[in-house]
Amino acid sequence: MRETPWIGEDIEAMKSLTCEEAVREFFAYLDRALAGEPLEALQQHLDQCLDCCDRLQFSRKLDVFVKERLEEAPLPEGFEERIRRALGD
C-alpha cells in the first residue's frame, strides 16, 4: 500500500499530468512501453491520485481479460477508444 504524501509535496509534479492524460497512458504503462519522463510523470500522478489508482487497477484487470480471451485476434474498430472514454468518465 502506498504512503500518504505530505501536504503540498510534489504539487507542481501533480499539476503537470491530468487524470485524463494519466488514463491515456495506462495501456502503454501496462505494456511496459513507457520510460523516462512520461513514466515518472505517471508514477508521480498515481502517488497522489486514488481515483487513477482505481482506474489503473481496473485497466490491469481488463488488459488481462482481453489478452486471455482474444489472444492475437485484432480488437474491433473503435474498441480501445470506447474503453478510454469509459475510463475517463
Buried (B, 14 or more C-beta within 10 A) or exposed (E): EEEEEEEEEBEEBBEEBEBEBBBBBBBBBBEEEBEEEBBBBBBBBBBBBEEBBEBBEBBBEBBEEBEEEEEEEEEEEEEEEEBBEEBEE
